[in-house]
Amino acid sequence: PSEEAEPYLGFLKAIDPATGEIKGKFQHTSPTWSGVLSTAGGLVFTGDAEGNFIAFDASNLKPLWHFQMGAAVYAPPIAFAIDGKEFVIIAAGSALYAFALP
C-alpha cells in the first residue's frame, strides 16, 4: 500500500538575533530557493518556485505586495539607488525585472 507523501513546504522566518525568538513566519506552498533581501526601510523581499515575488513587513513578515513573474524565482533580489531613487531587481526564468520603490 502506498502512503500519501507529506507535502514539501518552504518557510521564511524572522528571527531576533539577540534572543533567537521567531518574530514572524511565512509559509510558501513549496520549497523556496530564492535569496532574501532586507532593506533599511523595513521591507523584506523574496521569491518562490511558483513565480511570486513578494514584499513583506520586516517586523512581522506580513505580506504587503506580490507580483507574479511567470517563472520560478531562484535568484536573490538586489537593491540599489540611482540619483536618490531606490530600485529592487530580481531574475525569474530568463527575464530580469526592476521595481522602483516609492
C-alpha angles and dihedrals in degrees: 000000000000121000122215110258118242111250119255111233136183127220137197112201132188108213126187103233092208097054107015089234115150106237097181142355134199121194119214120202092238138018113292128222101176121109123241129241124197122191134207086242093069100261130127122198130195141147137221142214091260090064099256120143107199136192118204138188102254094217096062108000093243108159112249101175142353138191126201105227099188095237137055116281112228100149127086117249119243132202132208140156132231118192090343095308114120123220136185119205128194134173124223123175106327095330133093117211126198123198125190115221118225 
